[in-house]
Amino acid sequence: MTWFRITDYHLMKQFSLLLLLTCLTLASIAQPFSPYNWATYYALRKTGDVKIDGKLEDWKNIKGFSLDQEKYFFVGQGMSSAKWKGKEDLSGIFRLQWDEEYIYVAIEVWDDTVTAPHGSLVKDNSTGSWDDDGVEIMFDHDGCGKSRYYIGDPMHHEYHFIYDPKTPFVFDNFWVADTTAAQPMFTLPDGEKEPLAYPGEAMSKNNISQRFSGSPYYGDYRFMRTTKGYNLELKMKLYGAVMKPISEGGHKIGFDICINDTDTGNGPLKQQLHWSGMNGIFWRDCKYFGTLILLEK
């Protein structure tokens, strides 16, 4: 009996170790960047044609994630859910697919008052694309959780896709390294200030509307106005990402998405919905993104 007890004890230790290693392996695959347990999206490989036209007819069988609750509102820079009037005022559903070359994204936006761009047209930094109706999409291609990514970084991005029926805009990363720059701050209506970026960084608008179809994006996108708001459909390459299922050597990809809403067509945003990035300076730090996992089926 003593021999069996010792053997059972060692077997239990081996089993416990195996269980721990298995849990750690699973965690390394699925552990999100974000502190929110909902912020992991499992994208299926594309099996049919996806026509980038904004109509979203090719997405009917793809499971979406709904941003339609108060918990998804960003609280900061004078914004919150205080002015939210419900789903028709602002909400959305996003979906993703992938193949060996591209990531595909579709977003349905409910917005009862869609306005033309104003901030995107201003050359200085007093306002910008962040104050216009549109969608922000973030990618961390290699899943490294990098902070302080700048204009020209091919693998870490904060895109702004700005709705306009005739001339939509696309902006990429907004910051450049500048060791002489003080920490950029956002001034609230009451005079209080919140950080916009890290010390040693300066803002520089990076309009890539005419370059999005070329290197390194090789992208295509379309907006379509709807009775409820608008749709955005796009595809792009994720330079440096391993576009394989997680079970075949793929890796987690940092991903986040938010929807901006301005009802007046001027001034700062009314409100902003987020999937994951609601902490810290999330637009400068990939570790606040959610997690995108590629699956075969």
Backbone torsions as a table, in degrees:
resi	resn	phi	psi	omega
1	MET	NA	-38.2	179.4
2	THR	-60.3	-42.0	-179.4
3	TRP	-61.3	-42.9	-179.2
4	PHE	-65.9	-37.4	179.1
5	ARG	-64.3	-43.6	178.9
6	ILE	-63.3	-44.9	179.8
7	THR	-61.8	-45.8	179.1
8	ASP	-59.5	-38.9	-179.6
9	TYR	-62.5	-45.1	179.9
10	HIS	-68.7	-37.0	176.3
11	LEU	-62.4	-41.8	178.9
12	MET	-63.6	-40.1	177.8
13	LYS	-63.3	-42.5	179.1
14	GLN	-64.9	-41.9	179.0
15	PHE	-64.1	-42.9	179.3
16	SER	-61.6	-41.2	178.4
17	LEU	-64.2	-42.9	178.8
18	LEU	-62.9	-41.3	179.0
19	LEU	-63.7	-41.9	178.8
20	LEU	-62.8	-45.8	179.7
21	LEU	-62.6	-38.9	178.4
22	THR	-63.3	-44.1	179.5
23	CYS	-63.2	-41.4	178.8
24	LEU	-65.0	-38.8	178.2
25	THR	-63.5	-46.3	178.3
26	LEU	-62.6	-39.1	179.4
27	ALA	-64.2	-39.0	179.6
28	SER	-66.1	-25.8	178.6
29	ILE	-81.7	-46.5	-168.5
30	ALA	-109.8	-7.3	-177.1
31	GLN	-61.3	120.5	-177.7
32	PRO	-76.1	158.7	171.0
33	PHE	-68.5	-44.8	-172.0
34	SER	-68.2	152.0	173.0
35	PRO	-77.3	-3.6	-176.3
36	TYR	-96.1	130.7	-173.0
37	ASN	-71.3	-13.9	179.1
38	TRP	-87.1	-9.5	-167.9
39	ALA	-88.5	50.3	168.2
40	THR	-131.0	125.5	-180.0
41	TYR	-115.6	128.5	179.2
42	TYR	-100.6	107.5	-176.0
43	ALA	-95.6	132.7	178.8
44	LEU	-89.0	150.1	175.7
45	ARG	-62.5	138.3	178.4
46	LYS	-63.7	130.5	-179.6
47	THR	-112.6	-13.4	179.1
48	GLY	-133.5	-179.5	179.8
49	ASP	-69.4	143.9	172.5
50	VAL	-123.4	107.0	178.6
51	LYS	-89.7	122.1	-176.8
52	ILE	-82.5	89.3	-178.1
53	ASP	-134.5	-3.1	179.5
54	GLY	84.3	-4.7	-176.7
55	LYS	-82.2	-26.6	175.6
56	LEU	66.1	22.3	177.8
57	GLU	-68.3	-21.0	-178.3
58	ASP	-85.5	4.5	-171.7
59	TRP	-116.1	10.0	-173.1
60	LYS	-61.0	-32.2	-176.4
61	ASN	-99.7	9.7	-179.7
62	ILE	-98.7	126.9	-178.6
63	LYS	-66.8	132.3	-179.9
64	GLY	-108.2	166.4	174.8
65	PHE	-114.4	125.5	-176.3
66	SER	-93.5	126.8	172.2
67	LEU	-102.1	89.9	-171.7
68	ASP	-145.1	25.4	179.3
69	GLN	-131.2	157.2	-177.9
70	GLU	-61.1	-27.9	-176.9
71	LYS	-65.0	-15.5	-179.1
72	TYR	-90.2	1.0	-178.5
73	PHE	-83.3	135.6	175.2
74	PHE	-74.6	132.5	177.6
75	VAL	-111.8	107.9	-178.3
76	GLY	162.5	163.5	179.6
77	GLN	53.6	36.0	178.0
78	GLY	81.3	4.5	-177.4
79	MET	-106.8	155.2	174.8
80	SER	-168.4	-165.9	175.5
81	SER	-94.7	9.1	-173.9
82	ALA	-60.7	-31.8	-178.2
83	LYS	-97.6	3.9	-176.9
84	TRP	-70.9	130.4	-178.6
85	LYS	-107.4	12.8	178.1
86	GLY	114.2	-176.2	-170.8
87	LYS	-59.8	-36.8	-178.9
88	GLU	-71.1	-25.4	177.0
89	ASP	-69.0	-48.6	176.3
90	LEU	-163.3	123.0	172.2
91	SER	-166.9	175.5	-178.8
92	GLY	-170.1	164.7	174.3
93	ILE	-132.6	131.1	176.2
94	PHE	-120.5	152.7	179.5
95	ARG	-140.7	151.2	177.6
96	LEU	-134.7	148.5	169.3
97	GLN	-137.9	173.0	-179.3
98	TRP	-154.3	160.9	165.2
99	ASP	-143.8	-172.2	-174.6
100	GLU	-64.6	-19.4	-176.2
101	GLU	-106.0	-36.9	-168.4
102	TYR	-132.9	156.7	161.2
103	ILE	-102.0	140.4	-179.2
104	TYR	-118.2	134.5	-177.4
105	VAL	-133.0	136.1	175.2
106	ALA	-130.0	133.1	-179.8
107	ILE	-131.7	126.5	169.9
108	GLU	-100.8	125.2	-177.4
109	VAL	-115.8	127.9	168.9
110	TRP	-95.4	119.3	179.5
111	ASP	-150.2	112.5	-173.7
112	ASP	-74.9	-13.1	177.2
113	THR	-137.2	96.7	-179.3
114	VAL	-95.6	126.6	-176.0
115	THR	-116.1	158.5	176.8
116	ALA	-74.1	156.6	-179.8
117	PRO	-60.8	143.6	171.1
118	HIS	-129.8	-50.1	-179.5
119	GLY	-63.5	-36.2	-178.8
120	SER	-64.3	-20.1	-177.9
121	LEU	-89.0	-13.4	-177.1
122	VAL	-83.7	132.1	-175.5
123	LYS	-79.7	-33.0	180.0
124	ASP	-83.2	-176.0	-174.2
125	ASN	-99.1	15.3	179.1
126	SER	-67.7	-25.4	174.1
127	THR	-154.3	175.8	-177.9
128	GLY	-173.3	-165.2	-178.4
129	SER	-60.4	-24.1	178.7
130	TRP	-67.7	-11.6	178.0
131	ASP	-105.3	11.1	-178.6
132	ASP	-110.8	157.6	171.7
133	ASP	-62.0	128.2	-180.0
134	GLY	169.0	-170.4	-175.4
135	VAL	-125.6	133.5	173.2
136	GLU	-104.1	133.2	179.3
137	ILE	-129.1	130.4	-179.8
138	MET	-116.0	140.6	175.9
139	PHE	-135.0	137.0	169.5
140	ASP	-117.3	93.0	-166.7
141	HIS	-57.9	-42.1	-176.1
142	ASP	-96.2	1.5	176.0
143	GLY	66.9	29.5	-174.7
144	CYS	-88.5	-8.6	-179.4
145	GLY	70.9	31.5	-173.8
146	LYS	-66.6	142.8	170.1
147	SER	-104.4	164.0	174.1
148	ARG	57.3	58.1	175.2
149	TYR	-94.6	142.4	-168.3
150	TYR	-122.4	171.7	174.1
151	ILE	-55.5	132.6	-178.9
152	GLY	96.9	-10.6	175.9
153	ASP	-71.4	118.6	-175.3
154	PRO	-79.9	-8.1	-170.7
155	MET	-121.1	-5.7	-178.7
156	HIS	-136.1	124.4	-166.7
157	HIS	-141.3	149.7	165.4
158	GLU	-127.7	100.5	-178.9
159	TYR	-92.0	143.1	168.8
160	HIS	-118.1	116.2	174.6
161	PHE	-103.1	113.9	-170.8
162	ILE	-105.5	124.7	-177.8
163	TYR	-69.5	134.6	167.1
164	ASP	-160.7	134.0	-176.4
165	PRO	-65.6	-23.2	-176.9
166	LYS	-112.7	-46.9	-174.3
167	THR	-132.8	79.6	176.6
168	PRO	-71.0	162.4	-178.7
169	PHE	-119.8	153.9	167.1
170	VAL	-131.9	127.1	174.3
171	PHE	-117.3	145.9	175.9
172	ASP	-108.5	-162.1	-175.8
173	ASN	-45.4	145.4	-169.6
174	PHE	-111.6	5.3	-169.7
175	TRP	-126.8	147.4	173.9
176	VAL	-126.9	150.8	177.3
177	ALA	-73.8	132.8	179.0
178	ASP	-149.4	100.8	-174.1
179	THR	-62.8	-18.5	-178.9
180	THR	-89.4	-7.1	-173.9
181	ALA	-82.5	135.4	171.6
182	ALA	-74.1	164.8	-179.0
183	GLN	-62.5	122.2	178.1
184	PRO	-65.7	137.4	-176.8
185	MET	-128.2	151.0	174.6
186	PHE	-104.3	126.8	-178.9
187	THR	-93.6	120.9	179.0
188	LEU	-78.9	162.0	179.8
189	PRO	-55.6	-29.9	-179.7
190	ASP	-86.9	4.4	178.4
191	GLY	94.6	-14.5	175.9
192	GLU	-66.5	157.4	-177.1
193	LYS	-125.7	145.7	176.5
194	GLU	-125.7	145.7	-179.6
195	PRO	-68.1	137.9	175.6
196	LEU	-99.5	-26.0	-179.1
197	ALA	-160.7	-173.4	-179.6
198	TYR	-88.3	160.1	172.7
199	PRO	-58.4	146.2	179.5
200	GLY	82.9	22.4	178.4
201	GLU	-131.1	144.9	177.8
202	ALA	-130.8	144.8	-178.7
203	MET	-80.0	142.0	175.6
204	SER	-149.9	111.5	-176.8
205	LYS	-63.8	136.4	-173.8
206	ASN	-126.3	84.0	-178.7
207	ASN	-78.4	114.0	-178.9
208	ILE	-113.2	21.4	-176.7
209	SER	-54.3	-38.9	-178.5
210	GLN	-89.0	-7.4	-176.6
211	ARG	-113.1	-2.7	-173.9
212	PHE	-64.4	-26.8	179.8
213	SER	-79.0	-9.5	-178.6
214	GLY	-107.8	-169.1	-177.2
215	SER	-62.4	141.7	-1.9
216	PRO	-93.7	7.8	-171.4
217	TYR	-84.5	-45.4	-175.0
218	TYR	48.4	47.2	-170.7
219	GLY	-102.8	169.9	174.8
220	ASP	-149.7	142.4	-179.8
221	TYR	-152.3	154.8	177.1
222	ARG	-146.5	136.5	166.7
223	PHE	-96.4	154.0	170.0
224	MET	-142.8	124.8	176.8
225	ARG	-70.4	138.9	178.6
226	THR	-128.6	171.4	178.9
227	THR	-67.3	-23.7	-178.3
228	LYS	-97.3	-16.3	-177.2
229	GLY	164.0	-105.5	177.7
230	TYR	-161.4	160.2	173.3
231	ASN	-111.7	150.7	169.8
232	LEU	-130.4	129.1	177.9
233	GLU	-129.4	136.2	-177.4
234	LEU	-154.1	162.0	168.4
235	LYS	-139.7	151.4	176.7
236	MET	-160.5	159.6	173.7
237	LYS	-86.5	144.9	175.6
238	LEU	-106.2	88.8	-176.4
239	TYR	-52.8	127.6	176.4
240	GLY	85.7	-10.3	178.4
241	ALA	-80.1	147.0	174.3
242	VAL	-89.0	104.4	-176.0
243	MET	-86.7	72.7	178.3
244	LYS	-138.3	157.4	174.0
245	PRO	-59.9	150.5	-179.3
246	ILE	-60.1	-26.0	-179.6
247	SER	-81.1	-7.3	-176.9
248	GLU	-123.5	28.9	177.0
249	GLY	101.3	3.6	174.3
250	GLY	-73.0	178.2	-177.7
251	HIS	-143.9	165.9	177.2
252	LYS	-69.0	144.7	180.0
253	ILE	-120.9	130.3	176.3
254	GLY	-69.7	136.1	-176.9
255	PHE	-152.1	139.8	172.3
256	ASP	-150.5	160.4	-178.2
257	ILE	-149.7	141.3	173.5
258	CYS	-144.3	159.7	-177.3
259	ILE	-121.8	126.6	-178.2
260	ASN	-99.5	145.0	-176.2
261	ASP	-139.2	120.3	170.9
262	THR	-128.0	124.2	-177.9
263	ASP	-90.3	-19.4	-173.6
264	THR	-94.7	-20.3	-177.9
265	GLY	77.7	14.8	173.7
266	ASN	-160.7	163.5	179.6
267	GLY	74.3	-170.7	-176.7
268	PRO	-73.0	164.5	179.6
269	LEU	-60.1	147.9	172.1
270	LYS	-76.7	-44.5	-175.6
271	GLN	-162.8	164.9	-175.3
272	GLN	-149.4	124.9	177.4
273	LEU	-95.0	142.2	179.9
274	HIS	-133.7	149.0	171.8
275	TRP	-83.8	-45.4	-174.1
276	SER	-132.7	-49.3	-168.3
277	GLY	-73.2	86.7	178.4
278	MET	-127.1	16.9	-178.2
279	ASN	-128.1	148.5	172.3
280	GLY	53.7	-153.0	176.1
281	ILE	-92.9	69.1	-170.1
282	PHE	-59.8	-29.3	-178.4
283	TRP	-75.2	-4.0	177.4
284	ARG	-116.8	-2.6	-169.3
285	ASP	-139.2	110.7	-174.9
286	CYS	-64.4	-18.7	-176.7
287	LYS	-69.2	-12.2	176.5
288	TYR	-91.7	-3.9	176.8
289	PHE	-69.1	163.9	167.8
290	GLY	-82.6	-171.4	-175.9
291	THR	-119.7	132.7	175.4
292	LEU	-108.1	123.7	179.5
293	ILE	-115.7	126.0	178.1
294	LEU	-88.4	129.8	179.1
295	LEU	-123.9	152.1	176.5
296	GLU	-74.7	-44.4	-179.5
297	LYS	-158.7	NA	NA
